[in-house]
Amino acid sequence: MYKPLPRYVTVSKSEIHGLGIFLTTSIPAYYILGLTHIVDNRFEDNLIRTPLGGFLNHSEDPNCILLREEEFYWLQTLSDITQDIELTVNYNKYNVTYLKEKNA
């Protein structure tokens, strides 16, 4: 059975903007939560957003970061995060220079 999100996250109402991604269980620091974007120049902003990437909200004090590995972007926690906390990244829709290379 296809499940669009990892079992430990859910989409819920966000106090930041519309809907967001929230943890259903506590997750440790530096845990890779899943694939968020795939580089493909045929799409808007040259990215395909996965369900995980489509509901991420911006924060000036994020609890996650995006890691780039070739054409894939992965969501990784920056610290221990407890259940029911919204996952956030510091991003600008039109500027992907904030993304860090995985294993760099």
Biotite code that builds the C-alpha atoms (Angstrom):
import biotite.structure as struc

atoms = struc.array([
    struc.Atom([0.000, 0.000, 0.000], chain_id="A", res_id=1, res_name="MET", atom_name="CA", element="C"),
    struc.Atom([1.381, 3.415, -1.023], chain_id="A", res_id=2, res_name="TYR", atom_name="CA", element="C"),
    struc.Atom([1.877, 5.925, 1.790], chain_id="A", res_id=3, res_name="LYS", atom_name="CA", element="C"),
    struc.Atom([2.906, 9.415, 0.664], chain_id="A", res_id=4, res_name="PRO", atom_name="CA", element="C"),
    struc.Atom([4.564, 10.331, 3.986], chain_id="A", res_id=5, res_name="LEU", atom_name="CA", element="C"),
    struc.Atom([6.933, 8.505, 6.324], chain_id="A", res_id=6, res_name="PRO", atom_name="CA", element="C"),
    struc.Atom([5.054, 6.843, 9.220], chain_id="A", res_id=7, res_name="ARG", atom_name="CA", element="C"),
    struc.Atom([6.486, 9.300, 11.784], chain_id="A", res_id=8, res_name="TYR", atom_name="CA", element="C"),
    struc.Atom([5.076, 12.491, 10.216], chain_id="A", res_id=9, res_name="VAL", atom_name="CA", element="C"),
    struc.Atom([1.629, 13.873, 9.432], chain_id="A", res_id=10, res_name="THR", atom_name="CA", element="C"),
    struc.Atom([0.136, 16.950, 7.789], chain_id="A", res_id=11, res_name="VAL", atom_name="CA", element="C"),
    struc.Atom([-1.791, 19.207, 10.148], chain_id="A", res_id=12, res_name="SER", atom_name="CA", element="C"),
    struc.Atom([-2.910, 22.839, 10.604], chain_id="A", res_id=13, res_name="LYS", atom_name="CA", element="C"),
    struc.Atom([0.086, 25.122, 11.076], chain_id="A", res_id=14, res_name="SER", atom_name="CA", element="C"),
    struc.Atom([0.332, 28.298, 13.122], chain_id="A", res_id=15, res_name="GLU", atom_name="CA", element="C"),
    struc.Atom([3.000, 29.429, 10.630], chain_id="A", res_id=16, res_name="ILE", atom_name="CA", element="C"),
    struc.Atom([1.041, 29.084, 7.376], chain_id="A", res_id=17, res_name="HIS", atom_name="CA", element="C"),
    struc.Atom([-1.826, 26.865, 6.270], chain_id="A", res_id=18, res_name="GLY", atom_name="CA", element="C"),
    struc.Atom([-0.737, 23.266, 6.705], chain_id="A", res_id=19, res_name="LEU", atom_name="CA", element="C"),
    struc.Atom([2.592, 21.916, 7.917], chain_id="A", res_id=20, res_name="GLY", atom_name="CA", element="C"),
    struc.Atom([4.499, 18.709, 8.625], chain_id="A", res_id=21, res_name="ILE", atom_name="CA", element="C"),
    struc.Atom([4.376, 17.505, 12.239], chain_id="A", res_id=22, res_name="PHE", atom_name="CA", element="C"),
    struc.Atom([6.043, 14.596, 14.026], chain_id="A", res_id=23, res_name="LEU", atom_name="CA", element="C"),
    struc.Atom([3.894, 11.755, 15.336], chain_id="A", res_id=24, res_name="THR", atom_name="CA", element="C"),
    struc.Atom([6.785, 10.526, 17.508], chain_id="A", res_id=25, res_name="THR", atom_name="CA", element="C"),
    struc.Atom([10.026, 11.985, 18.886], chain_id="A", res_id=26, res_name="SER", atom_name="CA", element="C"),
    struc.Atom([13.003, 11.937, 16.487], chain_id="A", res_id=27, res_name="ILE", atom_name="CA", element="C"),
    struc.Atom([16.706, 12.351, 17.371], chain_id="A", res_id=28, res_name="PRO", atom_name="CA", element="C"),
    struc.Atom([19.086, 14.993, 16.055], chain_id="A", res_id=29, res_name="ALA", atom_name="CA", element="C"),
    struc.Atom([20.602, 14.500, 12.582], chain_id="A", res_id=30, res_name="TYR", atom_name="CA", element="C"),
    struc.Atom([17.938, 11.985, 11.557], chain_id="A", res_id=31, res_name="TYR", atom_name="CA", element="C"),
    struc.Atom([17.134, 11.972, 7.833], chain_id="A", res_id=32, res_name="ILE", atom_name="CA", element="C"),
    struc.Atom([13.347, 12.101, 7.643], chain_id="A", res_id=33, res_name="LEU", atom_name="CA", element="C"),
    struc.Atom([12.954, 11.550, 3.909], chain_id="A", res_id=34, res_name="GLY", atom_name="CA", element="C"),
    struc.Atom([13.102, 12.897, 0.379], chain_id="A", res_id=35, res_name="LEU", atom_name="CA", element="C"),
    struc.Atom([11.627, 16.385, -0.117], chain_id="A", res_id=36, res_name="THR", atom_name="CA", element="C"),
    struc.Atom([12.581, 17.531, -3.638], chain_id="A", res_id=37, res_name="HIS", atom_name="CA", element="C"),
    struc.Atom([13.994, 16.199, -6.904], chain_id="A", res_id=38, res_name="ILE", atom_name="CA", element="C"),
    struc.Atom([15.805, 18.515, -9.315], chain_id="A", res_id=39, res_name="VAL", atom_name="CA", element="C"),
    struc.Atom([14.090, 18.557, -12.713], chain_id="A", res_id=40, res_name="ASP", atom_name="CA", element="C"),
    struc.Atom([14.224, 21.636, -14.944], chain_id="A", res_id=41, res_name="ASN", atom_name="CA", element="C"),
    struc.Atom([10.860, 20.819, -16.544], chain_id="A", res_id=42, res_name="ARG", atom_name="CA", element="C"),
    struc.Atom([9.043, 21.931, -13.360], chain_id="A", res_id=43, res_name="PHE", atom_name="CA", element="C"),
    struc.Atom([8.429, 25.227, -11.545], chain_id="A", res_id=44, res_name="GLU", atom_name="CA", element="C"),
    struc.Atom([11.568, 26.351, -9.686], chain_id="A", res_id=45, res_name="ASP", atom_name="CA", element="C"),
    struc.Atom([13.313, 23.363, -11.350], chain_id="A", res_id=46, res_name="ASN", atom_name="CA", element="C"),
    struc.Atom([12.064, 21.094, -8.566], chain_id="A", res_id=47, res_name="LEU", atom_name="CA", element="C"),
    struc.Atom([9.557, 18.306, -8.064], chain_id="A", res_id=48, res_name="ILE", atom_name="CA", element="C"),
    struc.Atom([8.201, 18.474, -4.518], chain_id="A", res_id=49, res_name="ARG", atom_name="CA", element="C"),
    struc.Atom([7.350, 15.257, -2.720], chain_id="A", res_id=50, res_name="THR", atom_name="CA", element="C"),
    struc.Atom([4.468, 15.255, -0.193], chain_id="A", res_id=51, res_name="PRO", atom_name="CA", element="C"),
    struc.Atom([7.069, 15.788, 2.546], chain_id="A", res_id=52, res_name="LEU", atom_name="CA", element="C"),
    struc.Atom([8.583, 18.792, 0.740], chain_id="A", res_id=53, res_name="GLY", atom_name="CA", element="C"),
    struc.Atom([5.259, 20.264, -0.287], chain_id="A", res_id=54, res_name="GLY", atom_name="CA", element="C"),
    struc.Atom([4.106, 21.038, 3.249], chain_id="A", res_id=55, res_name="PHE", atom_name="CA", element="C"),
    struc.Atom([7.333, 22.305, 4.841], chain_id="A", res_id=56, res_name="LEU", atom_name="CA", element="C"),
    struc.Atom([7.091, 25.798, 6.287], chain_id="A", res_id=57, res_name="ASN", atom_name="CA", element="C"),
    struc.Atom([9.764, 28.467, 6.717], chain_id="A", res_id=58, res_name="HIS", atom_name="CA", element="C"),
    struc.Atom([11.244, 29.529, 10.041], chain_id="A", res_id=59, res_name="SER", atom_name="CA", element="C"),
    struc.Atom([14.075, 31.908, 10.916], chain_id="A", res_id=60, res_name="GLU", atom_name="CA", element="C"),
    struc.Atom([14.879, 29.399, 13.690], chain_id="A", res_id=61, res_name="ASP", atom_name="CA", element="C"),
    struc.Atom([14.390, 26.055, 11.876], chain_id="A", res_id=62, res_name="PRO", atom_name="CA", element="C"),
    struc.Atom([14.592, 22.610, 13.440], chain_id="A", res_id=63, res_name="ASN", atom_name="CA", element="C"),
    struc.Atom([15.541, 20.918, 10.139], chain_id="A", res_id=64, res_name="CYS", atom_name="CA", element="C"),
    struc.Atom([17.791, 21.465, 7.137], chain_id="A", res_id=65, res_name="ILE", atom_name="CA", element="C"),
    struc.Atom([17.721, 20.267, 3.545], chain_id="A", res_id=66, res_name="LEU", atom_name="CA", element="C"),
    struc.Atom([20.693, 18.229, 2.369], chain_id="A", res_id=67, res_name="LEU", atom_name="CA", element="C"),
    struc.Atom([21.478, 17.913, -1.307], chain_id="A", res_id=68, res_name="ARG", atom_name="CA", element="C"),
    struc.Atom([22.811, 14.682, -2.788], chain_id="A", res_id=69, res_name="GLU", atom_name="CA", element="C"),
    struc.Atom([23.085, 15.080, -6.565], chain_id="A", res_id=70, res_name="GLU", atom_name="CA", element="C"),
    struc.Atom([19.517, 15.730, -7.765], chain_id="A", res_id=71, res_name="GLU", atom_name="CA", element="C"),
    struc.Atom([17.861, 14.767, -4.469], chain_id="A", res_id=72, res_name="PHE", atom_name="CA", element="C"),
    struc.Atom([17.057, 16.892, -1.407], chain_id="A", res_id=73, res_name="TYR", atom_name="CA", element="C"),
    struc.Atom([16.621, 15.204, 1.976], chain_id="A", res_id=74, res_name="TRP", atom_name="CA", element="C"),
    struc.Atom([15.123, 16.603, 5.194], chain_id="A", res_id=75, res_name="LEU", atom_name="CA", element="C"),
    struc.Atom([17.340, 16.201, 8.261], chain_id="A", res_id=76, res_name="GLN", atom_name="CA", element="C"),
    struc.Atom([16.666, 17.217, 11.857], chain_id="A", res_id=77, res_name="THR", atom_name="CA", element="C"),
    struc.Atom([19.087, 19.693, 13.445], chain_id="A", res_id=78, res_name="LEU", atom_name="CA", element="C"),
    struc.Atom([18.299, 18.677, 17.037], chain_id="A", res_id=79, res_name="SER", atom_name="CA", element="C"),
    struc.Atom([16.137, 16.257, 18.986], chain_id="A", res_id=80, res_name="ASP", atom_name="CA", element="C"),
    struc.Atom([12.496, 17.040, 18.142], chain_id="A", res_id=81, res_name="ILE", atom_name="CA", element="C"),
    struc.Atom([9.540, 15.869, 20.190], chain_id="A", res_id=82, res_name="THR", atom_name="CA", element="C"),
    struc.Atom([6.169, 14.576, 19.058], chain_id="A", res_id=83, res_name="GLN", atom_name="CA", element="C"),
    struc.Atom([3.614, 17.121, 17.753], chain_id="A", res_id=84, res_name="ASP", atom_name="CA", element="C"),
    struc.Atom([6.289, 19.713, 16.836], chain_id="A", res_id=85, res_name="ILE", atom_name="CA", element="C"),
    struc.Atom([6.107, 21.244, 13.352], chain_id="A", res_id=86, res_name="GLU", atom_name="CA", element="C"),
    struc.Atom([9.126, 20.604, 11.135], chain_id="A", res_id=87, res_name="LEU", atom_name="CA", element="C"),
    struc.Atom([10.567, 23.777, 9.603], chain_id="A", res_id=88, res_name="THR", atom_name="CA", element="C"),
    struc.Atom([13.442, 24.868, 7.379], chain_id="A", res_id=89, res_name="VAL", atom_name="CA", element="C"),
    struc.Atom([14.911, 28.278, 6.600], chain_id="A", res_id=90, res_name="ASN", atom_name="CA", element="C"),
    struc.Atom([14.162, 28.739, 2.931], chain_id="A", res_id=91, res_name="TYR", atom_name="CA", element="C"),
    struc.Atom([13.321, 31.214, 0.233], chain_id="A", res_id=92, res_name="ASN", atom_name="CA", element="C"),
    struc.Atom([11.202, 29.764, -2.582], chain_id="A", res_id=93, res_name="LYS", atom_name="CA", element="C"),
    struc.Atom([13.281, 31.552, -5.207], chain_id="A", res_id=94, res_name="TYR", atom_name="CA", element="C"),
    struc.Atom([16.722, 30.949, -3.706], chain_id="A", res_id=95, res_name="ASN", atom_name="CA", element="C"),
    struc.Atom([17.939, 27.413, -3.043], chain_id="A", res_id=96, res_name="VAL", atom_name="CA", element="C"),
    struc.Atom([21.485, 28.428, -2.090], chain_id="A", res_id=97, res_name="THR", atom_name="CA", element="C"),
    struc.Atom([20.747, 27.608, 1.570], chain_id="A", res_id=98, res_name="TYR", atom_name="CA", element="C"),
    struc.Atom([20.809, 23.901, 0.791], chain_id="A", res_id=99, res_name="LEU", atom_name="CA", element="C"),
    struc.Atom([23.881, 22.059, 2.013], chain_id="A", res_id=100, res_name="LYS", atom_name="CA", element="C"),
    struc.Atom([25.611, 19.255, 0.178], chain_id="A", res_id=101, res_name="GLU", atom_name="CA", element="C"),
    struc.Atom([25.187, 15.919, 1.958], chain_id="A", res_id=102, res_name="LYS", atom_name="CA", element="C"),
    struc.Atom([28.504, 14.482, 3.198], chain_id="A", res_id=103, res_name="ASN", atom_name="CA", element="C"),
    struc.Atom([30.213, 17.867, 2.671], chain_id="A", res_id=104, res_name="ALA", atom_name="CA", element="C"),
])
